[in-house]
Amino acid sequence: MPYKEFSNLEYMITVDELKERLDETVLIDVRPTEEYAAGHIEGTAHFDLYGISVNDTAPEPLNAFLSMFHHQFEFRGVTNELPVVIYDQETGERAARGVWLLAVLNHPNVKLLDGGVKAWTDAGNTLTTTTSPPRRSSYSSGRNLDLLATRFDIHTAIADENSVIIDVRRDSEYLGTEKRARRVGTIPGAVHIPWRNHLDENGTFRPAKEIDAIYASKGITRDKTVIAFCQGGYRSANTFLALKSLGYPNVKNYMGSWGEWGNRDDSLIVLPRSN
């Protein structure tokens, strides 16, 4: 399995490994409500976190945003004692963002199910439509702010030779032909590596050597602080997990991403040329 080739396994788990730990794991399905209702892994809580974004990464709104997610995870049974596995239809952006958020909230053991529901059913496992009321828990979270970047960090990183910024959005967003904020373009110096480049045709992570080669070809090295961004911190969370799994020590997800940067007048923006 490609998963076994990764040097840092803290944020990922395979279907086989999850099956061995089902009775001692808090499961969270972050797909749309209708997909969860149509079939999910037994014992799973539901949390459609898509669209809950922050457009101001100044300290006060950032802290309020993280506090809100802390309580939302408590409503899904998250505790300090039990491991948490979050899943999507594939190794998707929703699940990646959920895992990253819990890591920022300093959970000691949170993982993404590589391949998601598709990998689960492809392996011959069943889904259920039976639901139960969410289990309210008590979770004492902290803050691991080393895993996130704010707009202030981006301003600093632009001029920092020891930092590299990765734009993981679609070509149309990067080139400015697709407008999703008041301003279009990208951050000066950003390297464009779409997030799906490191997924295979089944929506699981490619072998580690293949992913490593993608970033190496763009000059992304482990001695740099790497900051990924997209529109709202979802797709870039997937890139964050991929790089951390490759053993990159200093990786951050820009929480506000283009939803913040592209809507501010003080943001530095360039419009790349298409090849």
N, C-alpha and C positions, 0 to 999 in steps of 0.2 A: 504493500500500500504506500502511496506517496507520503502519507502522514508520517510514517516511520522514519523517513529521511530527514525530518526537521530536527534541528538541534535544540529547540526550545519548545516544549510541548505544553506550556502553562495555559494556553488559551484555546486549545483544540482537543477534541475527543472523537474517536471513530464510533461507528455504529456498534461494532463488536464490544468495544470497551464500555459503551453506555449500557448495553444489555447486562453486563456483569454488575452494574452499579445502580440499576433502576430503583431498587428499594431504599437507597440511601441518597437519592439525588432530588433536588428541586428542579422540576422541568418547567420551562416557560416557552410557549409558542407565540411568536411575534408576527405571525402572518395576519392578513385581513380576517375579520370576524367570520365571514362566510366560508373561508377556507378552513379555519379552525373547526367550525360547526360541521363541515362535511367529513371531517376525520382527522384525529390527532393521536399522538402517542398517549396511551393510558396514563392517567394521573397528572396530566399537564395543565397548568394554569395558562390563561390567555392574557396577553398584553400587547395590543396593537399600538406600538409606540411611534408609528410613522406619522410624520407631520408635526411632532412636538419638538420644535427647534427653538434656538435662542438667537436673537439678532443683535444682541449687545453683550459682549464678553468683558465688560467692565466688572470689577469685583462684586459689587452688590447684586446686579441681575444674574451673574454667573452663579453666585452662591444660592440665590433663590431657586434657580433652575435645578441645581444639583439636589437641593433639599426636597424639591417636589418629586424628583425621581426616586430619592431615598424612600419616601413614603409610598410611592407607587409599587416599588419592589417589595416593601413590607406587605402590601395588600396581596401579593402573589406568593407569600410564604417564604421569602428569603430570610435566612438567618445567618449568623456568623459561623455556625457549626457545620451546616450541610453544604456540600458542593452544589453548584448551580450549573445547569446546562440549558442554553438558549438555542432555539432552532428556528429555521425558516424553511422555505420550500427547497432551497439549495444552500450553498455556503454564501448566503446573501447579505445584502447591505443592512437589512433590518436587524438580523441576528448579530451581525458584527458590531453594530452600534450599541445594541443591548449589552453585549459582552464588554465592550470598551467602557461604557458608562458604569457598569458595576465594578470594573477594575479601577476607574477613577474614584469610585466610592469606597475603594480599598477593600473590596471583598477578597478573601484569601484564596478562593478556589472557584473561578467562573470560567466556563468553557463554551465554545461554539461547536455544535454538532456538524462535522465536516460532511457536506452533501445534503444535510437537512432531511426533510420528509422523503424526498426522492430516494436518497441513499438508504433510508430506513425500509421503505417498501421494496426497493430493488433487491434488498438482502432477504426478502421473504417474510418480513415482519408485518404485523397487522396494525390497523388504526382503529380507533373507537369514536363513536359519536356521543358517548356518555360523558356528561359533565358533572362537576360537583362545585359547591360554593367555594370561592377563594379562601385560602387559609391565611388569616391575618397573623402576622408574626411580629417579633421585635428584633430589629436589626440595628446594631450600633456601628454605623459607618463612619469612616474618616474621609480624608481627601488625599488622593495621590495626584497632585496637580502637575507632576513631572510628565504625565501621560497626555496632557492637553496643552494646546496653544491658544492664546487669545490674539486679538488684533494687535495688541502691543508687542507680543512676541514676533508677529509677522513683520511689523515695521523694523524691528531689530534684526531679524534674520535676513532681510533683503540685502543688507550691507555687511553681513557676517560671512566671511569666507569659510568658516567652519560649520555653516548651516546650509541645507539644501531644501527647497520647497518643491513638493510634487503636486501638480494639478492632475487629478485622477478623473476629471469629467470627460464627457463625450467630446469628439472633435468639434462639433458644432458649438458647444459651450465655450471651449477653449479658444476657438477662432472668432467668437463673437457673432456668429450667424444665428445662433439661438439665444434669445434674450430671456433671462430668468431673474434679472434684477434691473434696477434703474440704469446701471452702467454695465457694459460688456467688455470682455477681454480677459486678461489673466494678471497674476501678480508678477512684477518684474523679476526676471531670472528663474521663474518656475520651470521645472522640467515636466513635460507632458507624458504621463504614463497612465492610460485609462485603466481603471481598476479591474475590469474583466480580463485583462491580459494575463493575469495569473490564475485564472480559472480554466478548467478544461471543458469539454463539450457536455459533461454531465453536471456542471456547476459545482465541482469540488476543486480543491487546490491542486494545481499541477505539482509534479515532483519538485522537490526543493532546488535541485540543480537547474531546472528550467526557469524557475522564478528568479533565482540568483542571477542567472545570465541576463534576464530582462533588465534588471536594475544595474548590473555591472556595465552593460552596453551603454547606459545613459550616464555613467560616471557616479552612480549612487554608491558610496562606500561606507563601511561600518564605522569609520572614524568621524563621520559627520553627525550633527544633529539633524534628523530628517523630520520635516513637517509636511503632512499630507492634508489636502483640502479638496472639497467638492462643492456642492450647493448648500448642504445642511449638516455635514458631518457624518453621513451614513456610508456612502461609498468609500470615503477616505478612512473610515473605521475599518473597513475590510482590508485596505492597503496597510493600515497600522498593524493588524493582526498578522498579515503575511510577512511583513518585515520583522516583527518581533519573533515570529516562528523561525525565521532564518537566523536569528541571533543578533540582529541589529540592537545595540544597547540603548540608543537614545532616539526614540521615535515618539512623535506627538501627532495628535489629531487636532486640526484647527476646528474648534467647536462651532464657531459662527460661520465659517467657510464663506462662500460667495454670497450667501443670503445676508451676511453682515457686510463683508468687504465691498461688494458690488452696489450696495445701497448707501454708502457713505461718501461724502464729498472730500474727506481727507485721505482716502485710500489712494495709494500709488497703483496705477493700472496701465498696462501696455496692451496693444492689439497685435497679436502675432500674425505673421504672414503664412498663408497656406503654401505647402510645397508644390 
